[in-house]
Amino acid sequence: MNVTGLDRPGDGHPPPSPGDTLARITVVDALRGSALLLILLVNIAFFSSGYDFHLVDDPTHGTVDLLIAGAVELLFAMKAYLLFAFLFGYSFTLQLDSAARRGVAFRPAFLRRLTGLFVLGALHAVLLFHGDILTTYALLGLVLLAVRRIQPRTALVAAATIIGGIAVVVGIAAVLGATLVPDEAAAVSAGARSTVALGGGLGDVVLEHLRSMPAMIGGLAVQGPLAFAAFLVGLAAGKHRLLATVPAHEDLLRRCERVGYPIGLAGAVVFAVGGSTANLTGLMVSIVTAPFLAAAYAATLLRLFTRRPRLARAFAPAGRMALTNYLAQSLMCVLVFTGLGWGLVGRTSPAQTLLIALVIFAVQLMVSSWWLRRFRYGPVEWALRAWTHRQRRPN
């Protein structure tokens, strides 16, 4: 996820070719906006019920509910955050180029940016959503900074090695009989307690988030390395300017679709049918195949937005305000589901929950478009830039 909003002229892109600027920026921002929607479709389940965090189904859900929840797992889980991570790595190269062109030191400003992201992420995790990704990105950004001079081919090899290594470790754990849900009855009881806690007041919600922190941090043992692998792929793509001229890479994008959809969807079926992240065998398969499906999604969206500029312009404002919208999604979900607002936690079906997600995102599209007609940056993006550059710039 590019939470920095830096791929616009003067903020990160290399000098554009004539006539290419608007289309290029819109397509990349539209891809980021699409990733925001996909991540919301996955994350909202953790706001609407306490059972998902404990890797068990809500016992009140019927067959249709389970099929809808399974479809979300199949299509988006383990894929959506990879798109964000890819864009973070891609935008990193643009920031490097911008600093080089302006003749300023990159490292100090980037470290301040990472510090700002970490603080925002910590507050987000405690107050709004225990599944925060910003703190992870901030820590992995330090590693990305250390390997910034890596060659594109080496970056791709390293990404594949990381993915393969994590898959082997998870596969060995599965063969040895390890399980993430050793006592399903206890997990169901814990899910019920979490649902009740999320329906309480601010103290109850914060306490539930703090109580879930150890499990969340444990999950980063898998998610963190995979996100960094996506960083490296984005870094390689950025050094080749892959998104700078999307039409010129039509053949590559089509190959991503031809290879990515069959492999990615086959693995996604195994993942979803096998119990999603609760099953280590299915998780191992998804670790290997999810990057293929994420790449196919990215290729399709890039081609679609290139050919349908009006659609790209509709999604782009949300992508330009990615950090603001990511945090706002959590805030709106807290107000809808927890006892701090409407208190709908545990009271909506998966279909209703997805409908709420679509409404939230539709509102974000409209608000983002309205905001950016009046201001240059989203409010959180502006604050992060001010911290990063140690000066308040007009917005």
C-alpha positions as CSV (number, residue, x, y, z in Angstrom):
1,M,0.0,0.0,0.0
2,N,1.3,3.4,-0.9
3,V,0.2,5.3,2.2
4,T,2.4,8.3,1.3
5,G,0.7,9.6,-1.9
6,L,3.9,10.4,-3.6
7,D,3.4,9.4,-7.2
8,R,2.5,12.7,-8.7
9,P,4.7,15.2,-10.6
10,G,7.2,16.9,-8.3
11,D,6.6,14.3,-5.5
12,G,8.1,11.2,-6.9
13,H,7.8,10.5,-10.6
14,P,10.6,10.9,-13.1
15,P,10.1,13.5,-15.7
16,P,7.1,12.3,-17.7
17,S,6.9,12.1,-21.5
18,P,4.6,14.6,-23.1
19,G,0.9,13.7,-22.9
20,D,1.6,10.8,-20.6
21,T,1.3,12.4,-17.2
22,L,-2.4,12.5,-16.4
23,A,-3.1,9.0,-17.7
24,R,-0.2,7.4,-15.9
25,I,-1.0,9.0,-12.5
26,T,-4.7,8.2,-12.8
27,V,-4.1,4.6,-13.6
28,V,-1.7,4.0,-10.7
29,D,-3.9,5.9,-8.2
30,A,-6.9,3.9,-9.5
31,L,-5.1,0.7,-8.9
32,R,-4.4,1.8,-5.3
33,G,-8.0,2.8,-4.9
34,S,-9.1,-0.7,-6.0
35,A,-6.7,-2.3,-3.5
36,L,-8.4,-0.2,-0.8
37,L,-11.7,-1.7,-1.7
38,L,-10.4,-5.3,-1.7
39,I,-8.7,-4.8,1.6
40,L,-12.0,-3.5,3.1
41,L,-13.9,-6.5,1.8
42,V,-11.5,-8.7,3.8
43,N,-11.0,-6.6,6.9
44,I,-14.7,-5.8,7.6
45,A,-15.4,-9.3,8.7
46,F,-13.1,-8.7,11.7
47,F,-15.2,-5.7,12.7
48,S,-18.6,-7.4,12.2
49,S,-17.8,-10.5,14.3
50,G,-15.4,-11.7,16.9
51,Y,-15.2,-15.2,15.5
52,D,-13.0,-14.5,12.5
53,F,-10.1,-13.4,14.5
54,H,-10.2,-16.8,16.3
55,L,-10.3,-18.6,12.9
56,V,-13.7,-20.2,13.4
57,D,-17.1,-19.6,11.8
58,D,-19.9,-17.9,13.6
59,P,-22.1,-20.8,14.7
60,T,-25.2,-18.8,13.9
61,H,-24.3,-18.7,10.2
62,G,-26.2,-20.9,7.8
63,T,-25.0,-22.5,4.5
64,V,-25.5,-19.4,2.4
65,D,-23.6,-17.3,4.9
66,L,-20.7,-19.7,4.9
67,L,-20.7,-19.7,1.1
68,I,-20.5,-15.9,0.9
69,A,-17.8,-15.7,3.5
70,G,-15.9,-18.5,1.7
71,A,-16.1,-16.6,-1.6
72,V,-14.5,-13.6,0.0
73,E,-11.7,-15.9,1.4
74,L,-11.3,-17.5,-2.0
75,L,-11.1,-14.3,-4.0
76,F,-9.5,-11.7,-1.7
77,A,-7.9,-13.1,1.4
78,M,-4.1,-13.4,1.2
79,K,-4.3,-11.4,-2.1
80,A,-5.5,-7.9,-1.3
81,Y,-2.7,-6.9,1.0
82,L,-0.2,-8.1,-1.5
83,L,-1.4,-5.4,-3.9
84,F,-0.9,-2.7,-1.3
85,A,2.6,-4.0,-0.5
86,F,3.5,-4.1,-4.2
87,L,2.5,-0.4,-4.6
88,F,4.5,0.5,-1.5
89,G,7.6,-1.0,-3.0
90,Y,6.9,0.7,-6.4
91,S,6.3,4.1,-4.8
92,F,9.6,3.7,-2.8
93,T,11.5,3.9,-6.1
94,L,9.7,7.0,-7.1
95,Q,10.6,8.7,-3.8
96,L,14.2,7.7,-4.3
97,D,14.2,9.3,-7.8
98,S,12.5,12.4,-6.5
99,A,15.2,12.9,-3.8
100,A,18.0,12.3,-6.3
101,R,16.6,14.9,-8.7
102,R,16.2,17.5,-6.0
103,G,19.6,16.8,-4.6
104,V,18.4,16.1,-1.0
105,A,19.2,13.3,1.4
106,F,16.7,10.6,1.2
107,R,17.4,8.5,4.3
108,P,16.6,11.1,7.0
109,A,13.2,12.0,5.5
110,F,12.3,8.4,4.8
111,L,13.1,7.4,8.4
112,R,10.9,10.2,9.7
113,R,8.1,9.0,7.4
114,L,8.5,5.4,8.7
115,T,8.4,6.8,12.3
116,G,5.2,8.6,11.5
117,L,3.7,5.5,9.9
118,F,4.6,3.4,13.0
119,V,3.0,5.9,15.4
120,L,-0.2,6.1,13.3
121,G,-0.2,2.3,13.0
122,A,0.2,1.8,16.8
123,L,-2.7,4.2,17.5
124,H,-4.8,2.5,14.8
125,A,-4.1,-1.0,16.2
126,V,-5.1,0.0,19.8
127,L,-8.0,2.3,19.1
128,L,-9.6,1.1,15.8
129,F,-8.3,-2.2,14.3
130,H,-6.0,-4.8,15.8
131,G,-5.2,-6.0,12.2
132,D,-3.3,-2.9,11.4
133,I,-0.7,-3.1,8.6
134,L,1.0,0.3,9.0
135,T,3.3,-0.7,11.8
136,T,4.4,-3.7,9.8
137,Y,5.1,-1.5,6.8
138,A,7.1,0.9,8.9
139,L,9.4,-1.9,10.2
140,L,9.7,-3.6,6.9
141,G,10.5,-0.2,5.3
142,L,13.8,-0.2,7.3
143,V,14.8,-3.4,5.5
144,L,13.7,-2.0,2.2
145,L,15.8,1.1,2.8
146,A,18.8,-1.2,3.5
147,V,18.5,-3.1,0.2
148,R,17.4,-0.1,-1.9
149,R,20.3,-0.6,-4.3
150,I,19.4,-4.2,-5.1
151,Q,19.1,-5.1,-8.8
152,P,15.6,-5.8,-10.2
153,R,16.5,-9.5,-11.1
154,T,18.0,-10.0,-7.7
155,A,14.9,-8.5,-6.0
156,L,12.7,-10.9,-7.9
157,V,14.8,-13.9,-7.0
158,A,14.9,-12.8,-3.3
159,A,11.1,-12.4,-3.3
160,A,10.6,-15.9,-4.8
161,T,13.0,-17.3,-2.2
162,I,11.2,-15.6,0.7
163,I,7.8,-17.0,-0.5
164,G,9.2,-20.5,-1.1
165,G,10.9,-20.4,2.3
166,I,7.8,-19.4,4.2
167,A,5.8,-22.1,2.3
168,V,8.3,-24.8,3.3
169,V,8.2,-23.8,6.9
170,V,4.4,-23.8,7.0
171,G,4.3,-27.1,5.1
172,I,6.7,-28.8,7.6
173,A,4.5,-27.5,10.4
174,A,1.5,-29.1,8.7
175,V,3.3,-32.4,8.2
176,L,4.3,-32.4,11.9
177,G,0.6,-32.0,12.9
178,A,0.7,-28.4,14.1
179,T,-2.6,-26.6,14.1
180,L,-3.7,-23.0,14.6
181,V,-7.0,-24.0,16.2
182,P,-6.1,-26.9,18.6
183,D,-9.5,-26.7,20.4
184,E,-12.4,-25.5,18.2
185,A,-14.9,-25.4,21.0
186,A,-12.6,-23.1,23.0
187,A,-12.1,-21.0,19.9
188,V,-15.8,-20.6,19.4
189,S,-16.2,-19.6,23.0
190,A,-13.4,-17.0,22.6
191,G,-15.1,-15.7,19.5
192,A,-18.4,-15.2,21.4
193,R,-16.5,-13.3,24.1
194,S,-14.7,-11.1,21.6
195,T,-18.1,-10.3,19.9
196,V,-19.5,-9.2,23.2
197,A,-16.4,-7.2,24.0
198,L,-16.6,-5.4,20.6
199,G,-20.2,-4.5,21.3
200,G,-19.2,-2.6,24.5
201,G,-17.8,0.8,25.2
202,L,-14.4,2.3,24.4
203,G,-12.7,0.6,27.3
204,D,-14.0,-2.8,26.2
205,V,-13.0,-2.3,22.6
206,V,-9.5,-1.1,23.4
207,L,-9.0,-4.0,25.9
208,E,-10.1,-6.5,23.2
209,H,-7.6,-5.0,20.8
210,L,-4.8,-5.3,23.4
211,R,-5.8,-8.8,24.3
212,S,-5.6,-9.8,20.6
213,M,-2.2,-8.2,20.0
214,P,-0.1,-11.4,20.7
215,A,-2.0,-13.4,18.2
216,M,-1.8,-10.6,15.7
217,I,1.9,-10.2,16.1
218,G,2.3,-14.0,15.7
219,G,0.4,-13.8,12.4
220,L,3.0,-11.4,11.1
221,A,5.5,-14.3,11.0
222,V,3.8,-15.2,7.8
223,Q,2.2,-11.9,6.6
224,G,5.3,-9.8,7.2
225,P,7.8,-11.8,5.0
226,L,5.1,-12.1,2.2
227,A,4.5,-8.3,2.4
228,F,8.2,-7.7,2.1
229,A,8.4,-10.1,-0.9
230,A,5.7,-7.9,-2.6
231,F,7.8,-4.8,-1.6
232,L,10.7,-6.3,-3.6
233,V,8.5,-7.1,-6.6
234,G,7.3,-3.5,-6.5
235,L,10.9,-2.3,-6.2
236,A,11.8,-4.2,-9.3
237,A,8.8,-2.9,-11.2
238,G,9.6,0.6,-10.2
239,K,13.2,0.4,-11.4
240,H,11.8,-0.8,-14.8
241,R,9.1,1.9,-14.8
242,L,6.5,-0.8,-15.4
243,L,3.6,1.4,-14.4
244,A,4.9,4.5,-16.2
245,T,3.8,3.3,-19.6
246,V,1.2,0.6,-19.1
247,P,0.2,0.1,-22.8
248,A,3.8,-0.7,-23.6
249,H,3.7,-3.7,-21.3
250,E,0.5,-5.2,-22.7
251,D,2.1,-8.5,-23.5
252,L,3.5,-8.8,-20.0
253,L,0.1,-8.0,-18.4
254,R,-1.6,-10.6,-20.6
255,R,0.9,-13.2,-19.5
256,C,0.3,-12.3,-15.9
257,E,-3.4,-13.0,-16.5
258,R,-2.9,-16.2,-18.4
259,V,-0.6,-17.7,-15.8
260,G,-2.0,-16.0,-12.7
261,Y,-5.7,-16.8,-12.9
262,P,-5.4,-20.6,-13.4
263,I,-2.7,-21.0,-10.7
264,G,-4.1,-18.4,-8.3
265,L,-7.7,-19.5,-8.5
266,A,-6.8,-23.2,-8.1
267,G,-4.8,-22.4,-5.0
268,A,-7.5,-20.1,-3.7
269,V,-10.0,-23.0,-4.0
270,V,-7.7,-25.3,-1.9
271,F,-7.2,-22.5,0.6
272,A,-10.9,-21.7,1.0
273,V,-12.2,-25.2,1.0
274,G,-9.5,-26.4,3.3
275,G,-10.4,-24.0,6.1
276,S,-8.5,-20.8,5.0
277,T,-5.9,-19.6,7.4
278,A,-7.0,-22.1,10.1
279,N,-5.6,-24.9,8.0
280,L,-1.8,-25.0,7.6
281,T,-1.9,-27.1,4.4
282,G,-4.3,-24.7,2.7
283,L,-2.3,-21.8,4.0
284,M,0.9,-23.3,2.5
285,V,-0.8,-23.6,-0.9
286,S,-2.1,-20.0,-0.7
287,I,1.3,-18.7,0.2
288,V,2.6,-20.0,-3.1
289,T,-0.4,-19.2,-5.3
290,A,-1.8,-16.0,-3.9
291,P,1.0,-13.9,-5.5
292,F,-0.1,-15.2,-8.9
293,L,-3.7,-14.2,-8.4
294,A,-2.7,-10.8,-7.0
295,A,-0.6,-10.2,-10.1
296,A,-3.4,-11.2,-12.3
297,Y,-5.8,-8.8,-10.6
298,A,-3.2,-6.0,-10.9
299,A,-2.8,-6.8,-14.6
300,T,-6.5,-6.8,-15.3
301,L,-7.1,-3.6,-13.4
302,L,-4.3,-1.8,-15.1
303,R,-5.5,-2.8,-18.5
304,L,-9.1,-1.9,-17.6
305,F,-8.2,1.5,-16.2
306,T,-6.1,2.3,-19.2
307,R,-8.9,1.5,-21.6
308,R,-11.7,3.0,-19.4
309,P,-10.2,6.4,-18.3
310,R,-13.6,7.5,-16.8
311,L,-13.6,4.5,-14.5
312,A,-10.0,5.2,-13.6
313,R,-10.8,8.8,-12.7
314,A,-13.6,7.6,-10.4
315,F,-11.3,5.3,-8.4
316,A,-8.2,7.5,-8.5
317,P,-9.1,10.0,-5.8
318,A,-9.5,7.3,-3.2
319,G,-6.1,6.0,-4.1
320,R,-4.5,9.4,-3.8
321,M,-5.8,9.6,-0.3
322,A,-5.0,6.0,0.5
323,L,-3.7,6.6,4.1
324,T,-6.6,8.8,5.0
325,N,-9.1,6.3,3.6
326,Y,-7.4,3.3,5.1
327,L,-7.8,4.8,8.6
328,A,-11.2,6.2,7.8
329,Q,-12.4,2.7,6.8
330,S,-11.5,1.4,10.3
331,L,-13.1,4.4,11.9
332,M,-16.4,4.0,10.0
333,C,-16.4,0.2,10.8
334,V,-15.9,1.0,14.5
335,L,-18.9,3.4,14.4
336,V,-21.0,0.9,12.5
337,F,-20.2,-2.3,14.4
338,T,-18.9,-1.6,17.9
339,G,-20.7,-0.3,20.9
340,L,-19.2,3.1,20.2
341,G,-21.8,3.5,17.4
342,W,-24.6,1.4,16.1
343,G,-23.4,-1.8,17.7
344,L,-24.1,-4.1,14.8
345,V,-21.3,-6.5,15.7
346,G,-22.6,-10.1,15.5
347,R,-25.9,-9.0,14.1
348,T,-25.2,-8.8,10.3
349,S,-24.9,-11.6,7.8
350,P,-21.9,-11.9,5.5
351,A,-24.0,-10.5,2.7
352,Q,-25.1,-7.5,4.8
353,T,-21.6,-7.0,5.9
354,L,-20.3,-6.9,2.3
355,L,-23.1,-4.5,1.4
356,I,-22.0,-2.2,4.3
357,A,-18.4,-2.4,2.9
358,L,-19.5,-1.3,-0.6
359,V,-21.5,1.6,0.9
360,I,-18.5,2.7,2.9
361,F,-16.3,2.6,-0.1
362,A,-18.8,4.4,-2.3
363,V,-18.9,7.2,0.3
364,Q,-15.1,7.3,0.3
365,L,-15.1,7.7,-3.5
366,M,-17.4,10.7,-3.3
367,V,-15.7,12.3,-0.3
368,S,-12.2,11.8,-1.8
369,S,-13.3,13.4,-5.1
370,W,-14.9,16.3,-3.3
371,W,-11.8,16.8,-1.0
372,L,-9.2,16.7,-3.8
373,R,-11.1,19.3,-5.8
374,R,-10.4,21.7,-2.9
375,F,-7.1,20.4,-1.4
376,R,-3.9,19.0,-2.8
377,Y,-3.5,16.1,-0.3
378,G,-5.7,14.1,2.0
379,P,-5.6,15.3,5.6
380,V,-3.5,12.5,7.0
381,E,-1.2,12.6,4.0
382,W,-0.7,16.3,4.5
383,A,0.2,15.8,8.2
384,L,2.6,13.0,7.4
385,R,4.3,15.1,4.8
386,A,4.6,17.9,7.2
387,W,6.3,15.6,9.7
388,T,8.5,14.0,7.1
389,H,9.8,17.3,5.6
390,R,9.7,19.2,9.0
391,Q,7.7,22.0,7.5
392,R,4.0,22.8,7.1
393,R,3.2,23.2,3.4
394,P,0.1,24.8,2.0
395,N,-2.7,22.3,1.2
